[in-house]
């Protein structure tokens, strides 16, 4: 598998032979999309579905058995949810005006994953299995090249 930047999937890891290859489908992720935008449940579902694009931008493939979980919610319309009236009003963003939120959900997901990856420290687990911290300078270089190839000038 090769990324659009020409980098192999393990390009960030300089293991020096210390790491064994991680099998396809190993690992899982939980993505939580929270917003204060007034959205209906179907609109939130649309945004949550788009977060998979942010995951893919950093190499997530969603292999069979990966156990990924995606959820989302809006904190808007609290008064409508708390009311006891038989009929209540809701605010919502029209569907044809969701593109900005869709793009933002992709970018926010990508950014959150990269931040988590960079915050991680070298870890040694069971049987002495060591996973090194990611080299920030190498990640920056690769992501810059990927953004050039993907044609996303706002993310360079």
C-alpha positions as a LaTeX table, in Angstrom:
\begin{tabular}{lrrr}
\hline
Residue & $x$ (\AA) & $y$ (\AA) & $z$ (\AA) \\
\hline
Unk1 & 0.00 & 0.00 & 0.00 \\
Unk2 & 1.38 & 3.44 & $-0.90$ \\
Unk3 & 0.11 & 6.84 & 0.16 \\
Unk4 & $-0.50$ & 9.64 & $-2.39$ \\
Unk5 & 2.72 & 11.24 & $-1.18$ \\
Unk6 & 4.67 & 8.18 & $-2.27$ \\
Unk7 & 5.32 & 7.21 & 1.34 \\
Unk8 & 4.75 & 3.63 & 2.51 \\
Unk9 & 2.29 & 3.29 & 5.43 \\
Unk10 & 5.10 & 2.79 & 7.94 \\
Unk11 & 7.19 & 5.73 & 6.71 \\
Unk12 & 6.99 & 7.46 & 10.08 \\
Unk13 & 8.49 & 4.60 & 12.01 \\
Unk14 & 12.26 & 4.31 & 12.10 \\
Unk15 & 12.29 & 1.11 & 14.10 \\
Unk16 & 15.84 & $-0.02$ & 13.49 \\
Unk17 & 14.43 & $-3.53$ & 13.32 \\
Unk18 & 12.90 & $-3.32$ & 16.80 \\
Unk19 & 9.28 & $-3.44$ & 15.69 \\
Unk20 & 7.37 & $-6.27$ & 14.14 \\
Unk21 & 4.95 & $-5.31$ & 11.38 \\
Unk22 & 1.50 & $-4.45$ & 12.67 \\
Unk23 & $-1.09$ & $-6.66$ & 10.96 \\
Unk24 & $-3.76$ & $-5.08$ & 8.78 \\
Unk25 & $-6.89$ & $-4.33$ & 10.76 \\
Unk26 & $-5.12$ & $-4.16$ & 14.11 \\
Unk27 & $-6.34$ & $-1.39$ & 16.32 \\
Unk28 & $-9.53$ & 0.58 & 16.63 \\
Unk29 & $-10.58$ & 4.19 & 16.96 \\
Unk30 & $-13.51$ & 6.01 & 18.52 \\
Unk31 & $-14.42$ & 9.29 & 16.83 \\
Unk32 & $-16.80$ & 11.64 & 18.64 \\
Unk33 & $-18.12$ & 14.62 & 16.68 \\
Unk34 & $-19.60$ & 17.32 & 18.93 \\
Unk35 & $-21.02$ & 20.61 & 17.69 \\
Unk36 & $-23.13$ & 23.49 & 18.86 \\
Unk37 & $-24.54$ & 23.94 & 15.36 \\
Unk38 & $-28.31$ & 23.47 & 15.23 \\
Unk39 & $-28.61$ & 20.20 & 13.34 \\
Unk40 & $-31.19$ & 17.47 & 12.98 \\
Unk41 & $-30.18$ & 13.86 & 13.74 \\
Unk42 & $-29.94$ & 13.00 & 10.03 \\
Unk43 & $-27.59$ & 15.96 & 9.48 \\
Unk44 & $-25.39$ & 14.89 & 12.39 \\
Unk45 & $-25.26$ & 11.41 & 10.89 \\
Unk46 & $-24.09$ & 12.92 & 7.59 \\
Unk47 & $-21.29$ & 14.81 & 9.36 \\
Unk48 & $-20.25$ & 11.77 & 11.38 \\
Unk49 & $-20.08$ & 9.73 & 8.17 \\
Unk50 & $-17.69$ & 12.31 & 6.70 \\
Unk51 & $-15.27$ & 11.97 & 9.65 \\
Unk52 & $-14.11$ & 8.74 & 8.01 \\
Unk53 & $-12.46$ & 10.93 & 5.36 \\
Unk54 & $-10.35$ & 12.58 & 8.06 \\
Unk55 & $-9.38$ & 9.14 & 9.33 \\
Unk56 & $-8.43$ & 8.06 & 5.81 \\
Unk57 & $-6.30$ & 11.20 & 5.31 \\
Unk58 & $-3.98$ & 9.98 & 8.08 \\
Unk59 & $-3.89$ & 6.38 & 6.88 \\
Unk60 & $-6.90$ & 4.71 & 8.53 \\
Unk61 & $-8.46$ & 2.14 & 6.24 \\
Unk62 & $-11.32$ & 0.78 & 8.37 \\
Unk63 & $-10.35$ & $-2.83$ & 7.79 \\
Unk64 & $-12.74$ & $-5.64$ & 8.64 \\
Unk65 & $-12.63$ & $-6.30$ & 12.35 \\
Unk66 & $-11.06$ & $-2.98$ & 13.27 \\
Unk67 & $-13.90$ & $-2.13$ & 15.69 \\
Unk68 & $-14.13$ & 1.56 & 14.82 \\
Unk69 & $-16.92$ & 3.54 & 16.49 \\
Unk70 & $-18.31$ & 6.87 & 15.23 \\
Unk71 & $-20.82$ & 8.96 & 17.19 \\
Unk72 & $-21.98$ & 12.56 & 17.11 \\
Unk73 & $-24.24$ & 15.02 & 18.85 \\
Unk74 & $-25.28$ & 18.65 & 18.90 \\
Unk75 & $-25.72$ & 20.77 & 22.00 \\
Unk76 & $-28.11$ & 23.11 & 20.16 \\
Unk77 & $-31.87$ & 23.12 & 20.64 \\
Unk78 & $-31.63$ & 22.43 & 24.37 \\
Unk79 & $-34.79$ & 24.41 & 25.08 \\
Unk80 & $-36.77$ & 22.22 & 22.68 \\
Unk81 & $-35.50$ & 19.06 & 24.35 \\
Unk82 & $-36.29$ & 20.33 & 27.85 \\
Unk83 & $-39.75$ & 21.64 & 27.03 \\
Unk84 & $-42.89$ & 19.82 & 28.01 \\
Unk85 & $-45.15$ & 21.36 & 25.38 \\
Unk86 & $-46.90$ & 19.04 & 22.96 \\
Unk87 & $-45.39$ & 20.96 & 20.05 \\
Unk88 & $-42.05$ & 22.73 & 20.07 \\
Unk89 & $-39.84$ & 24.44 & 17.52 \\
Unk90 & $-36.35$ & 23.48 & 16.41 \\
Unk91 & $-33.62$ & 25.44 & 14.69 \\
Unk92 & $-31.59$ & 23.79 & 11.96 \\
Unk93 & $-29.08$ & 24.69 & 9.30 \\
Unk94 & $-30.54$ & 24.06 & 5.84 \\
Unk95 & $-29.09$ & 21.00 & 4.11 \\
Unk96 & $-27.74$ & 23.05 & 1.23 \\
Unk97 & $-25.62$ & 25.04 & 3.68 \\
Unk98 & $-23.86$ & 22.07 & 5.34 \\
Unk99 & $-20.75$ & 21.99 & 3.14 \\
Unk100 & $-18.71$ & 24.16 & 5.51 \\
Unk101 & $-19.54$ & 21.86 & 8.42 \\
Unk102 & $-18.78$ & 18.79 & 6.31 \\
Unk103 & $-15.32$ & 20.10 & 5.41 \\
Unk104 & $-14.75$ & 21.13 & 9.03 \\
Unk105 & $-15.65$ & 17.66 & 10.29 \\
Unk106 & $-13.06$ & 16.10 & 7.97 \\
Unk107 & $-10.33$ & 18.57 & 8.94 \\
Unk108 & $-11.14$ & 18.43 & 12.66 \\
Unk109 & $-10.95$ & 14.63 & 12.62 \\
Unk110 & $-7.62$ & 14.64 & 10.81 \\
Unk111 & $-6.22$ & 17.28 & 13.18 \\
Unk112 & $-7.41$ & 15.44 & 16.30 \\
Unk113 & $-5.80$ & 12.18 & 15.16 \\
Unk114 & $-2.51$ & 13.90 & 14.31 \\
Unk115 & $-2.51$ & 15.70 & 17.67 \\
Unk116 & $-3.08$ & 12.40 & 19.49 \\
Unk117 & $-0.32$ & 10.72 & 17.50 \\
Unk118 & 2.14 & 13.50 & 18.28 \\
Unk119 & 1.22 & 13.55 & 21.97 \\
Unk120 & 1.97 & 9.84 & 22.30 \\
Unk121 & 5.24 & 8.86 & 23.94 \\
Unk122 & 7.39 & 5.80 & 23.36 \\
Unk123 & 5.67 & 2.88 & 25.04 \\
Unk124 & 6.91 & $-0.58$ & 25.97 \\
Unk125 & 4.21 & $-3.16$ & 26.58 \\
Unk126 & 3.83 & $-6.88$ & 27.03 \\
Unk127 & 6.79 & $-9.09$ & 26.07 \\
Unk128 & 8.96 & $-5.98$ & 25.65 \\
Unk129 & 7.06 & $-4.84$ & 22.55 \\
Unk130 & 8.04 & $-1.20$ & 22.03 \\
Unk131 & 6.24 & 1.38 & 19.95 \\
Unk132 & 8.33 & 4.53 & 19.52 \\
Unk133 & 6.96 & 8.05 & 19.63 \\
Unk134 & 6.44 & 9.59 & 16.22 \\
Unk135 & 9.13 & 12.00 & 15.03 \\
Unk136 & 7.32 & 15.33 & 14.71 \\
Unk137 & 9.65 & 16.73 & 12.06 \\
Unk138 & 9.20 & 13.65 & 9.85 \\
Unk139 & 5.41 & 13.76 & 10.24 \\
Unk140 & 5.36 & 17.45 & 9.32 \\
Unk141 & 7.42 & 16.77 & 6.20 \\
Unk142 & 5.23 & 13.89 & 5.05 \\
Unk143 & 1.95 & 15.70 & 5.75 \\
Unk144 & 3.17 & 18.75 & 3.84 \\
Unk145 & 3.93 & 16.58 & 0.81 \\
Unk146 & 0.58 & 14.78 & 1.11 \\
Unk147 & $-1.31$ & 18.06 & 1.23 \\
Unk148 & 0.51 & 19.21 & $-1.90$ \\
Unk149 & $-0.46$ & 16.03 & $-3.73$ \\
Unk150 & $-4.05$ & 16.14 & $-2.45$ \\
Unk151 & $-4.41$ & 19.73 & $-3.63$ \\
Unk152 & $-5.61$ & 21.17 & $-0.33$ \\
Unk153 & $-3.96$ & 24.61 & $-0.12$ \\
Unk154 & $-5.66$ & 25.50 & 3.19 \\
Unk155 & $-3.95$ & 22.57 & 4.93 \\
Unk156 & $-0.31$ & 23.17 & 3.87 \\
\hline
\end{tabular}
